[in-house]
Amino acid sequence: MSVGASAESVPGELRRGKMAGVRAHYREELAALEASTLAGLDLVTEQVDRTIEAVSHQDIELATRVIADDDRIDGRYLEVHQSTSPCSPCSRPWRATYG
C-alpha cells in the first residue's frame, strides 16, 4: 500500500493489477493460438502443393505420402479447435480473477 492510500482503495488496486495480469495472459494465449493457426495454414499450403504435383505427374508414391500426412493437418485442426472451445481458459479470462 502506498503512503497516503486509503484502505478502501487497495482492493480496487489489487483487482486492477490482477486484471492486467489476466489480460497479459490472454494476449499470450491468443498469440500462441495465432501462431499455431498460421503454422496449420502453412501445412495446408504445402499439402495442396504436393497434391497438385502428385496429380500433375500421376505420382502414386507422392499421393500416398499426401494421404498419410493428412493426419498432421487433422491434428493441428483439433489442437486449434480445442484451444478455442468454450471450456478453454483463453475463452474465459475472467475465471482467473473471479473463479
C-alpha positions in Angstrom: 0.0 0.0 0.0 1.4 3.4 -0.9 1.8 6.2 1.6 -1.5 8.1 1.9 -3.5 5.4 0.2 -6.7 4.6 1.9 -7.6 1.0 2.9 -10.7 1.3 0.7 -8.7 1.9 -2.5 -6.4 -1.1 -2.0 -8.9 -3.8 -3.2 -9.6 -1.8 -6.3 -5.9 -1.5 -7.0 -5.4 -5.2 -6.5 -8.3 -6.1 -8.8 -6.8 -3.8 -11.5 -3.4 -5.4 -11.1 -4.9 -8.9 -11.3 -6.9 -7.9 -14.4 -3.8 -6.6 -16.0 -2.1 -10.0 -15.4 -5.2 -11.8 -16.8 -5.1 -9.6 -19.9 -1.4 -10.2 -20.4 -2.0 -14.0 -20.1 -5.0 -13.8 -22.5 -2.8 -11.9 -25.1 -0.1 -14.6 -24.7 -2.6 -17.4 -25.3 -4.1 -15.5 -28.2 -0.6 -15.0 -29.8 0.2 -18.7 -29.3 -3.2 -19.7 -30.9 -2.5 -17.3 -33.9 1.0 -18.9 -34.4 -0.5 -22.4 -34.3 -3.2 -21.4 -36.7 -0.7 -19.9 -39.2 1.5 -22.9 -38.9 -1.5 -25.1 -39.7 -2.2 -23.0 -42.8 1.4 -23.5 -43.9 0.8 -27.3 -43.6 -2.3 -27.0 -45.7 -0.4 -24.9 -48.4 2.4 -27.5 -48.5 -0.2 -30.3 -48.8 -2.0 -28.6 -51.6 1.2 -28.0 -53.5 2.1 -31.7 -53.1 -1.4 -32.8 -54.1 -1.1 -30.7 -57.3 2.3 -32.2 -58.0 1.1 -35.7 -57.4 -1.9 -35.3 -59.7 0.1 -33.5 -62.4 2.8 -36.1 -62.5 0.5 -39.0 -61.6 2.9 -39.8 -58.8 1.3 -42.6 -56.8 4.1 -42.6 -54.2 3.7 -38.9 -53.5 -0.1 -39.2 -53.4 0.3 -41.9 -50.8 2.5 -39.6 -48.7 0.0 -36.8 -49.1 -2.7 -39.0 -47.7 -0.5 -40.2 -44.8 0.5 -36.6 -44.0 -3.2 -35.5 -43.8 -3.2 -36.7 -40.1 -0.8 -33.8 -39.3 -3.4 -31.3 -40.6 -6.2 -33.1 -38.7 -4.1 -32.9 -35.6 -3.5 -29.2 -36.0 -7.1 -28.5 -36.6 -8.1 -30.4 -33.4 -5.4 -28.5 -31.5 -6.6 -25.1 -32.6 -10.3 -26.1 -32.2 -9.8 -27.3 -28.7 -7.9 -24.1 -27.8 -10.9 -22.1 -28.9 -13.6 -24.2 -27.3 -15.9 -22.7 -24.6 -14.0 -24.8 -22.0 -10.7 -23.2 -22.9 -9.1 -20.8 -20.3 -8.5 -18.5 -23.3 -12.2 -18.1 -23.8 -12.9 -17.2 -20.2 -10.1 -15.0 -18.9 -12.4 -13.8 -16.1 -12.1 -17.2 -14.4 -8.6 -16.4 -13.2 -9.9 -13.4 -11.3 -13.3 -14.4 -10.2 -13.0 -18.2 -10.0 
